[in-house]
Amino acid sequence: MKKKVILFLSITFVTVMVAVFIRDLMNGNSSTWPDALGRTLFSVLPISLLFLKKIPFNLPLIIGYYLLLFCTFFLGAILKFYDRFHWWDTALHFFGSAYTAFVGIAIYNILLPNRLDKEISRWMIFLFVWSFAVTFSVLWESAEFAGGVMGVMEEDSNRDTMTDMLTGAAGAIIVACYAALQKRAG
C-alpha cells in the first residue's frame, strides 16, 4: 500500500511540476529552471524509500510530506500565496518544523530498540526531537540565504529569517513536548 501511494504521489507531483515548468518556458520565463529542478528533486525523494525492504515511515508521514510540498511549491510559489497572504510563509515554517519533528520521532523509534527506550528520559526524547527539527529549520533558512545570495531566490530580511526560525522552533517544541509525554512507560 505504501509503495503504491509513494509512486502515485511522486509521479503526480513530478508531472504537475514539469507541466508548470513547460508552461513557464512557453511564456518566455526560462529563469525558472532552478526552481523546477529543485521541486522535481524534492518530489522524487520518497521514491528512494522503495529500494528498502521495509519502508520505515508510516503513511501519514508520507502523505504529510507531499502535503507540505503542495503547500510550499504549488500554493505558495506557483499560485503566489506567499505574495497574497503575509502569514503563509510563517504558517509553513511552523507546520514544516512540526512535520520534521514527527519525522524525528519516527527516526527515534526506528533506531532505538524497545529495551533501551526504558532507560532514556523524557528530556532526552524532547531534546532529540526538538533539536532534530530545529536543525532542519536552520538548514532551510541557510538554503534560503544561499539562494538569495546566488540570485536564485529572493533575499530575505533578518526580521523574516528570525521570524521563520522562531516559528519553526515553536512548531518543533510543541511536537517535542508531545513526544516526551508519549514516552513508553518503563
Backbone as CSV, one residue per row, in Angstrom:
resi,resn,N_x,N_y,N_z,CA_x,CA_y,CA_z,C_x,C_y,C_z
1,MET,0.818,-1.201,0.000,0.000,0.000,0.000,0.862,1.266,0.000
2,LYS,1.885,1.291,0.892,2.755,2.462,0.975,3.470,2.708,-0.355
3,LYS,3.926,1.618,-0.971,4.658,1.756,-2.231,3.776,2.377,-3.312
4,LYS,2.529,1.949,-3.374,1.612,2.499,-4.374,1.340,3.974,-4.117
5,VAL,1.184,4.337,-2.853,0.942,5.742,-2.503,2.153,6.597,-2.870
6,ILE,3.345,6.100,-2.534,4.571,6.842,-2.860,4.689,7.031,-4.368
7,LEU,4.496,5.959,-5.124,4.584,6.064,-6.588,3.540,7.027,-7.147
8,PHE,2.303,6.896,-6.692,1.236,7.763,-7.192,1.530,9.232,-6.883
9,LEU,1.858,9.526,-5.630,2.110,10.919,-5.246,3.351,11.477,-5.946
10,SER,4.401,10.682,-6.034,5.625,11.146,-6.698,5.377,11.452,-8.172
11,ILE,4.764,10.512,-8.865,4.515,10.701,-10.302,3.566,11.869,-10.540
12,THR,2.519,11.956,-9.732,1.568,13.067,-9.875,2.255,14.404,-9.636
13,PHE,3.007,14.487,-8.560,3.640,15.758,-8.210,4.690,16.153,-9.238
14,VAL,5.503,15.197,-9.684,6.517,15.495,-10.698,5.853,15.944,-11.994
15,THR,4.767,15.295,-12.377,4.050,15.668,-13.604,3.551,17.104,-13.528
16,VAL,2.983,17.467,-12.395,2.489,18.844,-12.226,3.651,19.839,-12.266
17,MET,4.744,19.522,-11.592,5.890,20.446,-11.561,6.510,20.601,-12.960
18,VAL,6.614,19.528,-13.710,7.150,19.600,-15.071,6.192,20.385,-15.971
19,ALA,4.898,20.179,-15.809,3.912,20.922,-16.604,3.996,22.420,-16.321
20,VAL,4.170,22.788,-15.077,4.322,24.211,-14.723,5.602,24.773,-15.337
21,PHE,6.676,23.992,-15.297,7.943,24.435,-15.891,7.795,24.646,-17.399
22,ILE,7.147,23.709,-18.076,6.936,23.836,-19.531,6.067,25.056,-19.826
23,ARG,5.036,25.257,-19.014,4.188,26.447,-19.177,5.019,27.730,-19.044
24,ASP,5.894,27.759,-18.037,6.746,28.936,-17.845,7.675,29.152,-19.033
25,LEU,8.258,28.066,-19.548,9.132,28.176,-20.717,8.370,28.710,-21.928
26,MET,7.151,28.216,-22.117,6.342,28.665,-23.254,5.920,30.131,-23.109
27,ASN,5.861,30.607,-21.877,5.529,32.010,-21.626,6.775,32.895,-21.606
28,GLY,7.928,32.312,-21.960,9.164,33.085,-22.058,9.930,33.249,-20.761
29,ASN,9.587,32.499,-19.745,10.270,32.607,-18.463,11.224,31.422,-18.296
30,SER,12.412,31.550,-18.856,13.378,30.456,-18.790,14.201,30.480,-17.505
31,SER,14.009,31.490,-16.669,14.796,31.598,-15.438,14.254,30.705,-14.320
32,THR,13.173,29.983,-14.565,12.576,29.156,-13.513,13.166,27.746,-13.443
33,TRP,14.145,27.428,-14.282,14.668,26.066,-14.284,15.276,25.640,-12.943
34,PRO,15.974,26.529,-12.184,16.473,26.052,-10.878,15.328,25.671,-9.933
35,ASP,14.242,26.467,-9.955,13.082,26.131,-9.121,12.480,24.805,-9.558
36,ALA,12.319,24.635,-10.852,11.715,23.399,-11.377,12.570,22.183,-11.026
37,LEU,13.878,22.317,-11.126,14.774,21.216,-10.774,14.647,20.868,-9.288
38,GLY,14.657,21.880,-8.441,14.514,21.649,-7.000,13.192,21.006,-6.650
39,ARG,12.111,21.503,-7.242,10.792,20.931,-6.966,10.715,19.471,-7.416
40,THR,11.308,19.186,-8.551,11.297,17.812,-9.061,12.108,16.894,-8.158
41,LEU,13.277,17.348,-7.724,14.108,16.525,-6.834,13.403,16.239,-5.512
42,PHE,12.769,17.261,-4.935,12.019,17.050,-3.696,10.852,16.088,-3.925
43,SER,10.267,16.125,-5.115,9.119,15.264,-5.433,9.494,13.799,-5.530
44,VAL,10.663,13.510,-6.070,11.055,12.107,-6.265,11.851,11.538,-5.094
45,LEU,12.189,12.361,-4.128,12.972,11.896,-2.981,12.355,10.675,-2.292
46,PRO,11.043,10.638,-2.030,10.487,9.444,-1.376,10.584,8.164,-2.204
47,ILE,10.805,8.267,-3.504,10.953,7.061,-4.320,12.155,6.247,-3.851
48,SER,13.151,6.909,-3.288,14.315,6.185,-2.776,13.914,5.209,-1.663
49,LEU,12.800,5.470,-0.983,12.318,4.552,0.055,11.894,3.206,-0.522
50,LEU,11.541,3.207,-1.812,11.079,1.970,-2.441,12.185,0.924,-2.558
51,PHE,13.430,1.352,-2.434,14.547,0.419,-2.528,14.819,-0.297,-1.200
52,LEU,14.107,0.083,-0.157,14.258,-0.568,1.141,13.318,-1.762,1.229
53,LYS,13.711,-2.747,1.993,12.842,-3.919,2.171,11.555,-3.518,2.885
54,LYS,11.706,-2.684,3.902,10.547,-2.218,4.655,10.628,-0.694,4.728
55,ILE,9.569,-0.034,4.339,9.538,1.434,4.380,9.356,1.850,5.841
56,PRO,10.315,2.604,6.388,10.294,2.880,7.824,9.267,3.927,8.262
57,PHE,8.720,4.684,7.336,7.803,5.755,7.705,6.360,5.337,7.446
58,ASN,5.465,5.797,8.316,4.062,5.447,8.156,3.404,6.303,7.071
59,LEU,2.221,5.906,6.683,1.503,6.577,5.606,1.201,8.048,5.912
60,PRO,0.789,8.408,7.134,0.562,9.834,7.406,1.813,10.704,7.197
61,LEU,2.993,10.171,7.538,4.225,10.943,7.309,4.499,11.115,5.815
62,ILE,4.255,10.083,5.039,4.486,10.156,3.594,3.509,11.137,2.949
63,ILE,2.244,11.030,3.314,1.236,11.947,2.769,1.504,13.374,3.253
64,GLY,1.909,13.502,4.518,2.245,14.822,5.064,3.377,15.487,4.303
65,TYR,4.347,14.696,3.868,5.460,15.225,3.080,4.946,15.877,1.798
66,TYR,4.075,15.170,1.106,3.550,15.723,-0.144,2.582,16.875,0.098
67,LEU,1.874,16.845,1.189,1.009,17.975,1.534,1.849,19.226,1.790
68,LEU,2.955,19.042,2.475,3.874,20.166,2.720,4.476,20.674,1.407
69,LEU,4.870,19.768,0.516,5.373,20.183,-0.800,4.301,20.928,-1.586
70,PHE,3.074,20.416,-1.550,1.969,21.051,-2.260,1.743,22.475,-1.747
71,CYS,1.727,22.625,-0.439,1.505,23.953,0.153,2.673,24.899,-0.128
72,THR,3.887,24.365,-0.117,5.070,25.197,-0.337,5.249,25.551,-1.798
73,PHE,5.298,24.542,-2.650,5.631,24.769,-4.057,4.436,25.202,-4.895
74,PHE,3.335,24.479,-4.784,2.212,24.772,-5.666,1.422,25.985,-5.174
75,LEU,0.903,25.896,-3.950,0.121,27.028,-3.450,1.010,28.239,-3.177
76,GLY,2.119,28.013,-2.475,2.976,29.128,-2.075,3.666,29.824,-3.221
77,ALA,4.407,29.066,-4.041,5.222,29.673,-5.095,4.464,29.846,-6.412
78,ILE,3.792,28.800,-6.863,3.168,28.856,-8.190,1.887,29.697,-8.171
79,LEU,1.040,29.483,-7.173,-0.194,30.279,-7.079,-0.006,31.568,-6.271
80,LYS,1.239,31.835,-5.876,1.627,33.106,-5.238,0.979,33.359,-3.882
81,PHE,0.726,32.307,-3.105,0.184,32.511,-1.760,1.166,33.290,-0.890
82,TYR,2.464,33.111,-1.144,3.462,33.874,-0.377,3.266,35.370,-0.563
83,ASP,2.914,35.794,-1.761,2.701,37.214,-2.046,1.325,37.688,-1.601
84,ARG,0.331,36.820,-1.707,-1.050,37.219,-1.439,-1.412,37.196,0.043
85,PHE,-0.782,36.306,0.802,-1.106,36.167,2.222,0.170,36.314,3.043
86,HIS,0.269,37.388,3.805,1.504,37.663,4.548,1.825,36.585,5.584
87,TRP,0.830,35.860,6.056,1.022,34.849,7.085,1.415,33.473,6.515
88,TRP,1.353,33.308,5.201,1.567,31.993,4.600,2.949,31.422,4.921
89,ASP,3.978,32.230,4.741,5.353,31.778,4.978,5.539,31.362,6.435
90,THR,5.031,32.158,7.350,5.176,31.857,8.770,4.452,30.566,9.130
91,ALA,3.247,30.380,8.614,2.485,29.165,8.891,3.217,27.934,8.369
92,LEU,3.799,28.045,7.171,4.513,26.886,6.616,5.775,26.561,7.410
93,HIS,6.434,27.574,7.943,7.607,27.300,8.781,7.187,26.590,10.068
94,PHE,6.060,26.990,10.629,5.554,26.329,11.835,5.213,24.869,11.543
95,PHE,4.392,24.648,10.529,3.957,23.289,10.217,5.092,22.436,9.640
96,GLY,5.987,23.052,8.881,7.130,22.313,8.347,8.039,21.814,9.455
97,SER,8.260,22.644,10.451,9.100,22.235,11.566,8.390,21.192,12.429
98,ALA,7.095,21.349,12.615,6.330,20.337,13.355,6.386,19.001,12.612
99,TYR,6.239,19.046,11.296,6.333,17.820,10.496,7.711,17.175,10.662
100,THR,8.757,17.982,10.600,10.116,17.466,10.748,10.310,16.848,12.131
101,ALA,9.676,17.422,13.142,9.758,16.839,14.487,9.100,15.457,14.512
102,PHE,7.975,15.298,13.794,7.351,13.972,13.712,8.262,12.982,12.980
103,VAL,8.989,13.454,11.989,9.977,12.595,11.323,11.057,12.197,12.334
104,GLY,11.462,13.139,13.189,12.433,12.839,14.243,11.933,11.761,15.186
105,ILE,10.644,11.817,15.534,10.054,10.774,16.385,10.125,9.425,15.679
106,ALA,9.799,9.410,14.399,9.845,8.164,13.638,11.269,7.604,13.593
107,ILE,12.237,8.463,13.372,13.637,8.018,13.325,14.080,7.497,14.693
108,TYR,13.668,8.183,15.745,13.968,7.727,17.108,13.411,6.321,17.325
109,ASN,12.156,6.113,16.940,11.520,4.800,17.127,12.153,3.715,16.260
110,ILE,12.651,4.090,15.100,13.296,3.125,14.207,14.662,2.706,14.751
111,LEU,15.425,3.669,15.210,16.809,3.413,15.593,17.000,2.875,17.008
112,LEU,16.048,3.139,17.880,16.240,2.749,19.269,15.401,1.515,19.607
113,PRO,16.048,0.429,19.976,15.291,-0.775,20.360,14.421,-0.511,21.592
114,ASN,13.307,-1.214,21.665,12.379,-1.031,22.796,13.052,-1.239,24.146
115,ARG,13.981,-2.179,24.221,14.619,-2.477,25.512,15.452,-1.298,26.015
116,LEU,15.995,-0.492,25.107,16.789,0.669,25.512,15.916,1.896,25.781
117,ASP,14.741,1.907,25.206,13.849,3.055,25.362,13.511,3.293,26.828
118,LYS,13.427,2.229,27.612,13.066,2.350,29.030,14.097,3.155,29.816
119,GLU,15.331,3.146,29.359,16.408,3.816,30.080,16.591,5.278,29.672
120,ILE,15.867,5.720,28.700,16.039,7.080,28.206,14.973,7.986,28.814
121,SER,15.409,9.116,29.311,14.470,10.025,29.978,13.617,10.784,28.964
122,ARG,12.518,11.297,29.446,11.638,12.123,28.612,12.382,13.347,28.079
123,TRP,13.290,13.881,28.908,14.046,15.067,28.479,14.939,14.768,27.278
124,MET,15.530,13.586,27.252,16.385,13.219,26.122,15.560,13.089,24.845
125,ILE,14.378,12.512,24.975,13.489,12.405,23.817,13.103,13.800,23.348
126,PHE,12.718,14.654,24.306,12.368,16.033,23.982,13.514,16.723,23.244
127,LEU,14.727,16.625,23.801,15.886,17.292,23.196,16.205,16.739,21.811
128,PHE,16.104,15.424,21.645,16.386,14.837,20.336,15.396,15.346,19.297
129,VAL,14.113,15.250,19.582,13.077,15.645,18.616,13.163,17.133,18.326
130,TRP,13.303,17.936,19.368,13.364,19.386,19.181,14.609,19.790,18.384
131,SER,15.762,19.266,18.756,16.992,19.648,18.056,17.010,19.115,16.623
132,PHE,16.411,17.958,16.382,16.302,17.415,15.022,15.532,18.393,14.136
133,ALA,14.372,18.836,14.615,13.542,19.748,13.830,14.180,21.126,13.684
134,VAL,14.761,21.628,14.745,15.385,22.958,14.683,16.595,22.939,13.747
135,THR,17.334,21.841,13.728,18.471,21.727,12.807,17.991,21.844,11.363
136,PHE,16.908,21.174,11.032,16.372,21.288,9.673,15.872,22.693,9.382
137,SER,15.316,23.349,10.379,14.867,24.735,10.204,16.052,25.650,9.884
138,VAL,17.142,25.450,10.591,18.354,26.247,10.339,18.912,25.944,8.946
139,LEU,18.930,24.673,8.573,19.421,24.305,7.239,18.543,24.920,6.145
140,TRP,17.242,24.911,6.356,16.319,25.508,5.375,16.584,27.003,5.233
141,GLU,16.721,27.689,6.359,16.999,29.132,6.313,18.360,29.407,5.665
142,SER,19.326,28.536,5.906,20.641,28.683,5.271,20.518,28.529,3.761
143,ALA,19.692,27.575,3.322,19.466,27.385,1.885,18.765,28.606,1.287
144,GLU,17.797,29.161,2.002,17.131,30.378,1.523,18.136,31.527,1.401
145,PHE,19.020,31.656,2.394,20.025,32.711,2.354,20.965,32.507,1.166
146,ALA,21.443,31.271,0.981,22.348,30.975,-0.136,21.662,31.243,-1.469
147,GLY,20.390,30.865,-1.572,19.638,31.128,-2.798,19.498,32.610,-3.068
148,GLY,19.328,33.401,-2.010,19.246,34.852,-2.168,20.572,35.452,-2.604
149,VAL,21.656,34.973,-2.034,22.990,35.470,-2.395,23.319,35.133,-3.846
150,MET,22.942,33.921,-4.271,23.242,33.497,-5.645,22.252,34.082,-6.653
151,GLY,21.209,34.734,-6.169,20.236,35.334,-7.065,19.175,34.365,-7.560
152,VAL,19.148,33.160,-7.006,18.162,32.166,-7.411,16.839,32.420,-6.699
153,MET,16.915,32.888,-5.453,15.725,33.175,-4.665,15.743,34.637,-4.258
154,GLU,14.602,35.094,-3.779,14.505,36.455,-3.279,15.205,36.527,-1.929
155,GLU,16.001,37.592,-1.732,16.695,37.739,-0.459,15.714,38.143,0.628
156,ASP,15.870,37.544,1.800,15.005,37.849,2.924,15.718,38.777,3.894
157,SER,14.927,39.478,4.668,15.487,40.358,5.694,15.837,39.531,6.929
158,ASN,16.617,40.139,7.813,16.932,39.473,9.080,15.659,39.220,9.883
159,ARG,14.725,40.160,9.800,13.459,40.016,10.521,12.703,38.774,10.029
160,ASP,12.644,38.594,8.708,11.951,37.438,8.154,12.654,36.146,8.563
161,THR,13.970,36.140,8.492,14.735,34.947,8.855,14.504,34.582,10.321
162,MET,14.567,35.559,11.198,14.372,35.284,12.622,12.934,34.859,12.910
163,THR,11.969,35.491,12.237,10.567,35.088,12.408,10.396,33.638,11.984
164,ASP,10.980,33.275,10.844,10.891,31.901,10.355,11.524,30.919,11.336
165,MET,12.688,31.262,11.858,13.384,30.349,12.762,12.658,30.211,14.103
166,LEU,12.146,31.315,14.639,11.414,31.236,15.906,10.093,30.494,15.740
167,THR,9.433,30.710,14.612,8.193,29.989,14.336,8.475,28.499,14.179
168,GLY,9.561,28.172,13.485,9.958,26.773,13.357,10.275,26.147,14.705
169,ALA,10.968,26.895,15.559,11.289,26.383,16.899,10.014,26.141,17.700
170,ALA,9.009,26.996,17.520,7.733,26.824,18.232,7.020,25.553,17.774
171,GLY,6.974,25.327,16.466,6.357,24.100,15.959,7.085,22.867,16.466
172,ALA,8.400,22.958,16.503,9.215,21.833,16.973,9.008,21.582,18.461
173,ILE,8.892,22.637,19.239,8.764,22.468,20.691,7.436,21.815,21.064
174,ILE,6.383,22.128,20.322,5.077,21.520,20.601,5.124,20.012,20.360
175,VAL,5.706,19.622,19.231,5.784,18.185,18.921,6.789,17.492,19.845
176,ALA,7.863,18.168,20.222,8.836,17.578,21.151,8.189,17.334,22.518
177,CYS,7.344,18.246,22.964,6.611,18.036,24.222,5.694,16.823,24.090
178,TYR,5.005,16.733,22.983,4.143,15.572,22.715,4.968,14.281,22.770
179,ALA,6.136,14.282,22.126,6.983,13.080,22.106,7.429,12.692,23.509
180,ALA,7.793,13.685,24.305,8.237,13.389,25.674,7.089,12.842,26.515
181,LEU,5.899,13.376,26.332,4.744,12.915,27.115,4.256,11.540,26.668
182,GLN,4.530,11.177,25.416,4.091,9.882,24.880,5.090,8.767,25.144
183,LYS,6.199,9.068,25.800,7.219,8.059,26.057,6.601,6.829,26.708
184,ARG,7.012,5.686,26.193,6.512,4.419,26.739,6.909,4.284,28.215
185,ALA,5.977,3.816,28.994,6.230,3.650,30.430,7.288,2.561,30.664
186,GLY,8.222,2.841,31.557,9.297,1.886,31.833,9.088,1.269,33.109
